[in-house]
């Protein structure tokens, strides 16, 4: 049961990481540390998309679930089931790469034009 709970926590962290990558520029333009973390995260997202790799959190979650129950790699709770559908959305790789590029460009625009003070 321990591995299942940790796997569920990893999925939630993965979801929060994706939310941070999508909206992090809004916070990052006011906080330098957040900006640096966001830019590094976006760079990592582009790299794993270009090379067709999976996020390390995906590997961790799969390992935890298989350790918990080798026959059911993705058995989770009701909420986790829907969070997984958001985290592991089934779209062609090129579509995800294009969305990531637009997200990077949008973030760059936000960073280049900070809010008025």
N, C-alpha and C positions, 0 to 999 in steps of 0.2 A: 504494500500500500504506500510505503514511503516513496518509491520511485514514481508511482502514478501521481502523487501530490506534487512532487518536484517537477515532473513533466508538465503538469497543468500550470504551475508557476512559470516555467520556461515559456510556454505558449503565451501567457499573459504578458511577460516581459518582451517577447518578440513583437506582440501587437503594440505595446507601448513604444518600442523602438521605432516601428514603422510610423506611428503617429508623430513621434519626434522628428523623423526625417521629413515628413510631409509639412509639419507646421513649425519646425524648429527655427526657421529663419525669422519668424515673427518675434521670437524671444531673443534669438541670437543677435539681432541688430542692436539690442540694448545691453547685452551682456557678452563680453569678450570670450569668456571661457565657454559659454554655450555656443557661441559662433564658431569657435575652433572645433569643438566636438561635432557640431553639425556639419561643417565643411568636410572634416575627416570621414564622418559617417556617409556623407553623400559620395565622396570619392570612393570609399569602399563599396558602396552599392553599385556604382558604375562599373568598377573592376569585376565584381562577381557576376554582373549581368553580361559584360563583354565576353568573359571566359566561360560562361555557362555554369558557374559554380553555384553551390547552395550556401546559404548563410550558416555559419557555425552553430547558431542557435537551433537550426533545423536538425543538424546532425545530433546535437545534444538531446533534443526532444525525442527523436526516433530511438536513440540508444536507451534513454530512460524508459520509454514505453515498452521496448522489446525486453529490457531487463525485468520490468514488472510482469509482462505477459508476452512471451515470445510469439504466440499465435495471433495476437491482436496488437499490432504496432500503433494503432491510432484510436484505441478505445478510450473515450474521455467522458466527462460529464456533459450535461445538457448545454451549459454556457460555453464550455471549452469547445464543443462541437461547432458552434457558430463562430467563435473566435478563430478556430482553425480554418474555417471556410473563408474568412477575411484575410488571414495571414497567408494561406496557401491557395490563393485564388487561381482558378484554372484559366489562364490566358496564354496565348502564344508568347514565346520568349521575346520575339521582336516587339510585340505590343508593350510588354513590361519594360523593355529597354527604352522604347520611345517615351513612355510615361516617365521613366526615371530621368531621361534627358530633359524633358520639359520641366520636371520638378527642379532639377539642378539649375536650369536657366531662370526659372521663376525665383528661386532662392537667390541667385546671383543678382537679379534685378532688385530684390528687396534689400540686399546688402549694399548695393551700389547707391541706392537712394534711401538713406535713413530717414526716419520720421522727423518732422520739424520739432524743434524744441521750444 
